[in-house]
Structures are given as structure tokens and as C-alpha cells.
């Protein structure tokens, strides 16, 4: 419903713009009948969990998709990051270099591997690890470098890989938001020592839950297959030296998830196309809206992008601060948040002793952005309705801000 | 097919007794239509992964089943053991006391939590931690005690709990094989600080994959719910002190698994009854077979048992050694193994520096047993056929053994 006066805003007890939540997740799913048919087959085969036929097919198809030699399907992406950090550390308790402007799970994942995070600053353009910041902190305590691909760029992969090679330190990528994207014209999947992807239901490729690692390193692939299955002796790679420090875990993906991911993979390009259509509508809206700037996903470079996220920057011309804008939109039914905020070294996810750092770019970026609702729940009509709301908020910004402050004082 | 001469044995190229594998897993599953119907609902609701309606219902039903205040559903049981070892350690790198005669995953699970295993000897009768062996090694490095419930006994729970209380050290239970069993007449689930169960497809309660923790400690339950969801701030328990050392992970169970587990839970008592029928047939067979003794599951004590496993002891009257017996049965189509062998401190799963111990009971038990095929793949007719094969092997043991040795030398 269009807002006539600020009393019509949901935050001031008006009717909500969206009657069900619009979120930041992809939430796509293939037709239910196709999925149930796959499950019937799985059910009858009774090989449900341990390296079943669908898991093998998914791994093969993902190898094709990424143009990479090995894919190791896992129960989730976080386990993949933990496993790689553990393998690369080779039994040492050290530091994993990672960006301070990123997903809040990252410092936890490496700590399970007996490592602590060494937060580095990020590049203003790619939002990924700044090679100079990394070079400055590499030491004999560094056991690996975890680079992160963002929605707008895979980051400075060549520079980081070269840095890693020079110091003999493995570089690996959290490529969860880089699925379907290219770096220098080549599909992500074979960069660094390994890359990690997610199959979570809110992500571009939906396996309900799950993740996978891609790598061109055959030995590493064998180690990961052994590691995900408790390091049971029958799976031990023949090439592996005695006394290695690989810890076993249960990180197997099962057939329920592999079946769903297979169907989603068949439809991935269409999903990306739908994302692109939505992104184009958002582009038009923010082109005409002073104070809010859409961050480019980087497709103007000719690189492939997945259009999975829509991030806007709040500028001087926008009349509300970020908290106010968030409250306003959440009240209308947008399940959104700020983007990678606060920076990890300033957050409660920072382990003791790891946060006393000045990382100006990460700190600045973490204060500037807002995520917009995306994915299959967000129709073109919804996006235009949201555009209307934002224009309304722009026009009545001072009055809204004043009333929110009064309400805040009264509360 | 009945064997007439030893040439008829599959190991000597005769036809196999079982044309498809008979395993040590339960592999039960509710009717496929019931499961697909649940999935259709889940699919349409689109709340697939994060604390959905089925997960909540499963947790509530498991609380009722175990008679316990809290159940926390997890992606698998190993994650539950790791999470508890991590929480109990409170940020310290220490030792988790555990039995040396147990599942080979255990030392790995606690190492992910930054702990090393301190292997202890087990009790000859319960096969669980021997309280005297535990008392002898408790030190200021001990961060927790991991007791394991076995198919034949939940172990010395009272003695271990008392020991833990006296030293202020949390005791927790791997109760994966104790599901449906009682200790002093009370259903397992509320013992120690917490218990961990599995929902793996090969276990008694089939969720395809998954696990859960039960506990009467409300604060611990809140911490685990927070921990399984990346320790995201929105889930942080209000009671938790600042600066706590809880590491976040992705250990959420999703609706696909919860739906299956709910159906399996409704049928759990029938599954146990079918296991009991099979166990009784095995009892008759081994009563009449010199040299192989069926280990009692302990139901003669009046305690409830789940009859999930069938373990036999090879005695002096049995003409083949364990390796020979295993080879013979595997060739006939039995996907079986020795039982908890080798002892963990003697195995490749023992971390460097943790194995220089004399644990005579664990070492002795680990050399004595063999697991028999069980579960839904094993009909009463199959068990009787296996009995016939074993009686044949008993009668022709010397000839079989001699021929296997000749073949071994020739190879």
C-alpha cells in the first residue's frame, strides 16, 4: 500500500508494505515433484549417507561446472574451511590470515582447527584481502591465508597466490559468494590451493544444507575425502606420509542434499538470470534516488557475476542514519541487516588478544552499507514497491528522523 | 545354499551365502510415502534449515522420550561431542578422559575442541570407563570426562558422576549405543551434564544423518543452541558471562532430517522389538555352538536394552582365528568387523604422546570379539543360514584354517 503520510509507515504503526518477510536469501527450489522422485530412488537404494551415487554425481557435475579436477562434497561450508585450516597447519598452533571485513563465522571456523585469526585490512574496491596488509603480517606463525570472494569481486587472487608461494604458505578461498563468477575470464573453482562453496538453502545453489571444496591438488583432495569420513583407515590416501596431523571428522554430505543440489545445479544459470533481472530493477531505482548508491556487482568489467546480493551505500544526501533506515525497513517486512558489520576485529567474534588493530578500510566499509532484500521471494513488483517506499522516506526524512528520536527518548 | 564341502565356501570361490551385503547397521526406514508427504510440507513452508517446525517438534518429542528437560538437535553426533568438550574446557587446552575401548572417532572429536584424549582402562563387565582407572589420572589438566554407554551396559554412571562432582569436572556421555536403554530403571537421557545421541541412517533412530544432545542443565542447553548457530548475537544466552570461550559452528539439523527422525521415533519401540526377535535367534544359535559365545546385552538384569548389536567372543574351542573368521564371513557377504579393535591407544587414531600406556582390560577386550550382521537387512532366515555356516566352519575348522594358511603363503 502506498504511504501518504508518515503515519502510514509500519514503524509508526501503519500497515506493513510486505505481509510476509522479504529476506537476503536466495531461497530458490526446483519443483517439488522432481525432488520427491529423486528421494524415492535414494530411499529404495538404502545407500543414504556414505559416498552415495548422488554425491558422486554431484561432485562430477561440479567439477565440470567449475572446470576443476576435484570436488569434495561436505556437510557444510564451515566444516570445509575448518578442515582446510587444520590440514594446512600441519599440527602447528598458528595464525590464519583473513579479512576483517567478512562473515562473522570465519574466526570461529579457524579456531576449531587450533588456529587464531590474524585480521587484515581489505582493498577499497574488491573488499577482499589487501595484499599489502597481508604482506605486512606474514610471519613464522602464519599457517595459511584465507581469502574471501565477495559479491563484487573475487579479490586480488594473483597477488595473494604469489605472496603465498613466495613464503610457502597455502592460500585458500572462501568462494561462497563467488559461485558462477569469473576471475580474469576463468570460472572460479581452481584458484589457490582450494576453494570452499556453500549449498545452504539461502545460497545461490540450494542443497538445503551442505558445502563443497574444489581443488586441482589431487593429494589434498584425497586427504579431505579421508578426513570427512573420520579418517577411517580404509580411506587413508596411499600417498600420505606416516605421522601426519590430519584430524578426522564427520563431514559427509548425504544423498538427500546431493539430490537437491543436483537439481539446483541444472537450474543455476536460470537462477542467475532471474537475479540479474532483479538487480537491473534495483539499478534503475537507485539511479534516481539521491543519498543511496547501489554498489556495482562488477559486471561492467566483463567478468561473470551472480547478482546474488544487492548492497547500497548510505551517503551524505540520505536523511536517516543506518540504524534508523534498518528499523524503518524491518518494520515494513524486510528481514535485512547491515553488511559485514561490525568489522570482525571490533566484534564479539574476535578472540581475546586479536582485536587491537587499526584496519581503516575494513572499519570504514563496515559502517557504510546496507543489504537489500533479494532472491525468489522478491518480485519485480516488490522491488518497485520498495523503491517507492525509499523515495517516500527520502522526501520525509527529516520528519521521520525527528519522530524516531522522540520515540527513542520516550522509550 | 548349504555348504557340502569346504570348496563350497565363498572364500574358496564357492557361491556366496548372501547375494547382497548384510551389515552391522540398523538401516530401518519408515514407509517412503509418509516421508515424502512430510517433505512436501517442508518444501512448501520454505523454512528448511534454521530451527524449523519439525526440528522443534523432534526436540520436544525426544525430551518426552528421554524424560529430560532439553534436547538440542544437531547435524551429527560427533559435532555434539566436540561442542561439549569445547564448552567444558572453558578456553583451556587440556585433557578429556575417555575409554580406550571405544569408537575410533572419539579422540578426533575432542582434538577439534583443542583437547587431547587421556585414555583410560575399562571395566571388564560394562566395557565402559573403569572409575578406578579414571580416578588415577584426574589432574589439573583434565577438562572433562567422556563416558561411553555400550550395547551391554550404560557403564558406571553413578561412580563416574560422583568422581566428577568431587573434582569439579564435567562428566558427559556418548550414549549413541544406549538409546532406549535404562540405568537403574531410568531411561538414559538425563545423566551426567549431557548425553549425545546419533540419528545416522545406520543407527537405531534414523534421521538419515544427524544427532542430538540431551541435558537437564538449562544454561548448557542455551549455550549449545547458540553455539550450533555460529554464536550469532541474536541467539546469545542472556545468562552468559562476558568473555566466555564458546566457539561457534554450523551444527544445525535441518527439516529433511528432523522429519525422518520424527517418523522413526514413532516406530522406535517396534524397531527394538524386531531387534529383540533377531537377538533371540542368535542366542539359540550360539547356545549350541562350541567356541563362539554370544555376549549378553544385559537384559537379564531387568534393565531395558535395544538389542542393536550382536557381539560374539571367540574362545579356545573355535578352530579359526579372528582374521580367518572375518575373511570367511566377509566372503559370504557379511559386511562385518572386529569390535572396537585395536584399542584406541594402540591405534592410528592415537595422537603422538598419548599411547604409551598399559590398559590391560581394553587391550584384552579389543582382541576377543566379532560383530555379527544385524538390523533390517538380516531376516530370521538369514540368521539361521549364518548359524548353519558357522556350524559348518566349526566342523571343518582345521581343514579351512590349513587351506587359508597355504593360500596366504602362496600369495
Interface residues (C-beta under 8 A of the other chain):
Chain A: X27 X29 X32 X35 X36 X39 X40 X43 X44 X46 X48 X49 X75 X76 X77 X78 X79 X82 X86 X104 X105 X108 X109 X111 X112 X113 X114 X200 X201 X202 X208 X209 X230 X231 X232 X233 X243 X247 X248 X249 X250 X252 X254 X255 X256 X257 X348 X349 X352
Chain B: X27 X29 X32 X35 X36 X39 X40 X43 X44 X46 X48 X49 X75 X76 X77 X78 X79 X82 X86 X104 X105 X108 X109 X111 X112 X113 X114 X200 X201 X202 X208 X209 X230 X231 X232 X233 X243 X247 X248 X249 X250 X252 X254 X255 X256 X257 X348 X349 X352
